[in-house]
Amino acid sequence: MKKLILQSMMVSAILHFVYFGTMLVIGFVQTWNYTPDLSNGTPLSNEVAFGFTVSPILFVLSFVVVSVLVGGLFVTYRKIFTDHV
């Protein structure tokens, strides 16, 4: 049981790192390639906003939920594909 929990948490952490890393790279590439449209003659805004913020508890909650789902997949896989002879 301890091994299952540890494996589920490791897979969840890997999935979260891959997801957030991908979002970071996509945002970087979009920012790097952005060229503003200055042809319409309107003045530029003095305010800048980058993305949005969410509560840190949502990150913890998503980590726990993904860990539980991965653990369920591990248990299901073991029940289906292991011999009980």
N, C-alpha and C positions, 0 to 999 in steps of 0.2 A: 504494500500500500504506500509506503514511504517513497519507494522508487517510482511508482506511478505518478505521485504528486510532483516529485522533483522533475521527472521527464515532461510532464504537462506544463509546468512553469517555465522550463527551459525552452520548449517549443513556442509557448506564448511570447516569451521575451524575444526570441528570434523573429517571430512574425511581426511583433511591434517595431523592432529595430528596422526591419526591411521596409515596413509600411512608412514609418516616419522618415527614414532615409530617402526613400523614393519620392515622397512629397517634398522634401528639402531640395533634392536635385531638380525636380520638375520646376519648383518655384525659382531656383537659381537660374535655370536655363531660360525660363520665360522672362525674368527680369533682365538677363544679359542680352536677350534678343529684342527687347521692347524698343520701339522707336515711336515717340509721340507724334501725333498728327497736328502739325502747326499750320496747316494750310487754310484753316477756316477763319483765322484772324481774331479769334477770341483770346483774351488774356489767360495766362496760366493761373491756376489756383495756388494760394499760399499754404494750403494745408495738405498734408500727406497722411494717408492711412494705409497700413500694411496688415492685411488679413483680419483675423478676429481672435478673440481669446475665449477659452472655455475653462470651466472649473477643473482644477487638478484632480478632484475626486472622480471625474469621468475617466481619466487615464487609469486610475486604480481599478475602477469598476470594469473597464474594458479588458484589463489584464486578467482579472478574476474570471470574467465570463468566458474569455477565450481559453483560459486554463481549464475550466470545467468542461467546455466543449471538446477540447483536445483529449482530456482524460476520458470522456465518454467515448470518443472515437477509438482510443487505445483499448478500452475494455471491450467494446464491440468487436474490434478486430481480433483480439485474443480469443473471444468466445467463438467466433466464426471459424477462424483459421488454425486453431490448435486441436489436436486429438485429445479426447477425454477417455482414452482406452487405458 
